[in-house]
Amino acid sequence: MSPPPKLLYYAHDHGSGHLHHAARVAATGVFDLTVATASAAAGRILPPGTAIARLPSDVVPGHRQPPASRLHYTPTGRVIRDRFAALLEAVQRVGPEAVVVDVSVEAALFLRLAGYPVIYRRMHGERADPAHELAYTESDHLIAYYGPDLEEPDWRDRFAANTTFLGVPDRSGRLGIAARRSAGPTATPQVTVVTGTGGGGVDLADLARAASRVPWARWNVYGATRGSGRVPTNLVLHGWAEDAVARMREADVVVVSAGFSAVTDAIGAARPLVLVAEPRPFNEQDRFAEAAQAAAGIPWCRWADPDADWSGAVTAALDEPSSADRLAAAILTDPGEHRRAWESVVATAASPGTAPQ
C-alpha cells in the first residue's frame, strides 16, 4: 500500500476560517498533511496530531503598499525575510506533492516560483485586480469551498475549467433536513443574532435600530458588541455563547454575517436565515450576500445602512425558510464526494496537463 500524498496547507492567520478549512482537509484522512500558519489558534482548531509548521508573523507596522504595485503586500525587512525563510524551510522539509494556499497572492507566487504545484483558494469579492489575476492564472489549480451556483458568472466563465468547487462536507446530515422556525407561527418570533469578533463586534446602535424596525420579534444577541446607548425592550444582549450553533437552533430566524464560516454554521442550524454584509477587504461579504440572494433567495442587509429593510428581511426569511435549504445545497456536499474531490484536486495539481475527475 502506497503512503498517502504529502500536502502542505498554507493557512492565513487572519481570523479562524482558513484553519477550519485546513481542519476539514485533515479530517478526510487521505493526506499526510502539514499546516503552515502563524495563527496561535492552530493547535486548538486542527485535529489532534496534525503536523503544524509555525510561521513568524508578517505584520510590518506602518507599511503602505506603493500605489503602482501590482501585488497586495510586499514590505521589506527582517520580518518578511524570516516569514518566507520559514515557509521555504517548511515546504522543503515536507516535500509535498502540492501546496494549498488559503490565501495569499504573494505566498502562492513564492511557492510556485520555488517549484511546487500550487492549489489556490478562490473567495468571493472584487478580485479582478492584477494581483489576484496573477494568482489565478499562475496556480496549477483553483478550489472554492462552495458550489458553482454561488460563483460570479464572469469569473466562472473565465476560470471554471481549472477550478474544482469542493463545497464543505455535510457531516451532520443537514442536506436531509428541511429548515423551519423553532416555534409555532402564533408565537413571538425569536431572532438570534450571532456576532463575530471582526472590528470588535457589532455596533449597539446598529443592533438597536434593526430590532426597533422589527418590534414584533424578540432579538437575542450572542457575541461581541461595541458602543453604548438605549436598548429597545425587544433586544436582549446575552454576551458570549459557548455553543453558538445550539443558540441558533433555538431561533425562528438566524442573523449572521456573510462571512463564510458564520454562514456554514448558520446553515447547519436549519433555521430561516438573514445575512448581514459587514465591511471586509475586496467587499467580500457584500459579494457573497449578493450571490446567496441570487442563487438561493437569502435576504440580506448591512448593519450600518440606516434604510435597511429589516422587517422585510426577517419576514422574507420566515415566509420562505426553504431559502436556507437552497443555500445549504449550494455549499454542502457529501463527505465521501468531498474526499474524492480533494484526492482528484491534488492529483491534478501534481500532474500538470491532467483534468480533474
N, C-alpha and C positions, 0 to 999 in steps of 0.2 A: 504494500500500500504506500503510495507516494505521500510525502509530507504536504501539509496544507500550504497554499501560496502565501508568501510573505507580503504584507501590506502595511505601508506607513500612512497614518491618517493625521494630517496637519489640522488641528482644531484651533481656530482663532479664540483668543481669550476674552473677547468682549461678550458678556452675557454667558449663559449656560447652554444655549440651544445647540451650538456646534458640538459640544461634548455629548449631549444627549443623542445626537445623530451618530457620533462615533460609538457610543454605547450600544446602539442598535446594530451596528456592523459587528461589534464584538459578540453580540447575542446570536448572530447567525451561526457561529461556531465553525465556519468554513475557512477562516484565515488565521494565519499566525500574525496577529495584529499588534502593532506598536502605535501609540497615540503620542504625537509631538505637540506640546502645548505649554504655555506659560501660566495657565489657569491654576490657581490654588485649589479649585474645586474638583480637579480631575480624579483624585483618589476617592472622593465621595460619590461622584456621578458614574464613573466607569465600573463595570462589573469587577468583582474581586479577581485578582490575578492578571488583569490586563496590563501589559507592559507599557510604561509611560516614559517618554523621553522628555525630560524637563528642559524647557527653553527659557532663557532670560527674557525679561520684558523688552519690548521695542519702543517704549514710551520715551520720547525726547521732548522734554518741556520746552515750549516756545517755538517748536518747529512750525514753519509755514511752507507749504509746498509752493514752488515757483509757479506763477500763473501760466507760463507757457509749457509747463511739464505735461507730458503725455502719460504719466503714471500718477498714482494716488499718494504714495508716502515713501519718500526716499531721503530721509535725513542722513547726514554723515556723522562719523564719530564712533567712539568705542561701543556705545550701546548697540548700535546696529551691527557693527563688526562682530561683537560677541554673539548676537542673536543668530546671524547667518552662519557663523562658525559652528555653533552648537547644532543648528539644523543640518548642516553638511555632515558633521560628525555622526549624527543620529542616522541619517539615511545611508551613509557608507557602512556603518556598523550593522544595520538591519539588513541591507541588501535586498530591498523589496522588489517584487515583480512590477509593482506600480505604486504610485503615491496619490492619495486623495487630498485635495486642497480645499478646505472649508473654513474660511475663504480668505484669499489674499492674492491679488494680481501679482504682487512682487514675489511672494513665495512660490507661486506657480511658475513664473518665468525663471526664477533662480534654479528650481529643481529640474525644470525641463532643460535648461542650459547645462546643468550638471550631468545630464544624460539619462534621466529617469522618466519613464512614461507617466504622464500627469492626467489624473481624472479630476476635473474641476466642477465644483458645485455651482449650479445656476440658481439664482434667487430672484424674487420679484424686485421691481424698482426701475427707475430711469437709468438704465445701464448701457446706453448706446455710446458712451464716451470712448475715446481711443484706448484707454487702459483696459476696460472690460472687453472691448472688441479684440484686443491683442490676446487676452487670456482665452477667449472663446475660440479663436482661430488657431492658436498655437498648442492648446491642450490636445491630448490624444483622444479624450472622450469627455463628454459632459453628462452630468447627472442632475436630476431635480427630484426633490422629495415630495412631489405631488404629481397628479396625472396630467396628461396633455390638455385636457379641457380647461385647466386653470392657467395655461400658458398664454402669454400675449401673442396674438395671431402673427404679427410681423416677425417677432423673434422666432416663433415656431416654424414659420416658412423658411427662414434662413438656416436654422441650426438643428432642426428636429432629426435630420438624418444622422447626426453624430451625437444624439442625446438619448439617454435612457431615463424615462420618467419612472423612477423607482417607487414613489409613494412612501408610505410609512406602514410597517406591518401591523395588522389588526390582531393584537394578542388578547383582546377582551371579548371578541365576538360582536363588536359594535355593528358590523355590517348586517347582522341578522336581527337587529333591534330597531324598531320604529321610534323616533323621537316623539315625546309627548310632554305636556306640562305635568308637574308633580301633583298639584291639587285639582279638584274638580272645577268646572267652568264658573261655578257660582261663588267660589271663594275669592278673597282678595289676592290678586296675582303677586307672587313673590319674585322680585327681580334680584338676582345675585350678581354683584359686580366683583370680579377678582382683578385686583390691580397688581402690576409688577413693580420692579424697582427702578426701571428706566426713568431718569430725570427726577428721582426721589419720590415717585408716586404720582397720583392724580391730584390736581388742584381741588381743594374742598369747594371752592366757589363753582367750579365746573360740575362737580357732582351734585351740589345743591340745585343748580339751575336745571340739570337733567331730571332730578327727582321731582322738582316742582312742576315740570311740564307733564309729568305722569302722576297726578295726585291720587289716582285710583289704584295705584300699586304701592307695595312696600318695597323699599330699596335696601338691601343688605350688602354692605361693602366689606370685603375681606382684603387685607393687604395695606400697602403704604398709601398715605395721603399727605399732602403738604398744604400749608396755609391754615387760616382760621376764619371764622365767621359764623353767621347764623345757619343752623341746620334745620331744614324743614322736618315736620313731625313724621313724615313717611320715610326718612332717611336714617339708617342705623349704621354706625361705624363699629365694626367688630374687631378691628386690628388684624394681626396675622392669623392665618389658619394653617394648622399643621397638614391638613389634608384638603387642599382646595377643591379637588375633584369631588370629594364627598359633599362639600358645601354646594357645588354646582348641581349635584343630583337632587338636592332638596329644593331646587328652584323651579319656578314655572318658566322663567326666561333667564338665560345666562348672558351677561355682558362682559366681554373681554377685549383686550387689544387685538389688533390684526397682526400681531407678531406670531410667527409660525408655531412656536412651542405652545403659546397660550391657546391658539386655535386648535391644535392637536389635542390638548387636554379637554377643551370645551366640547369638541365633537364626540369625545369619548363618554361624556356625561349623558348623551342622548336627550337633550333638552332643547327647546326653541332657542335660537341664538341671534344676538345682535353683536356686530363687530364695531370697534372704535379704532379708527386710524390715528395713531399717535405720531408725532414728528420723529422721523428717523432718516439716516443718510439715504440719498437717492429716492426719497419718498417711497420707501419700500412698503410700508403698511398701507398707504393710500392705494398703491397699485394692486396689492393683494386684495384689499377690500373690494375694489372695483371688479377684479377677476372673480371673486366669490359671489358677488351680486350677479354678474353676467352669467356665470355657469350654474349657479345654484339658487339664486334669488335671495341671498342673505342680505338683510337690511344692515346699513351701517351709518355711523355718524362720526363727528370729530368732537372731542371734549370742548375745545376752545371755540367752537363755532356757536355764536350767540343765537343763530337762527336754526340750529339743528332741530329737526322734527322728531324729538324723542318719543312723543306719543305715537306718531305714525310708525316709527321703527319697532317699538315694543308691540303695538297692535298687529303689525305685519308678521312678526315672529310668532305670536300666539295664534294667529289665524292660519298660518301655514308652517307648522313645525316640520313638515317634510323637507323644507329647505335645508335644515341641518342634516337630514339624511343624504340629500344630494351632495352637500359639501363633504360629508364623510366618504361617500362613494368616489369623490374626486381626489381624495387624499389617501385613504386607507387601502391596503391590499392584503391578500392572503399571505401569511408568513412564509409558507413554502415557496410561493411565487417570488416573494421579495428576496429570499435567499438565493434562488436560482438566478434571478436577475443580477444580483451582485456578483455571482460567480461569472456570469457572462460578461459583465462590465469589465472586470479585472482581466479576464482572458483576452477581451477585445483590445484593451489599452496596452497590454503586454505584447500583443502581436499586431503591429500596425498593418492596416490593409484588410483586416477581417471585419465582418459585420456582426453586431450583437445578435444572439439567438433569442 
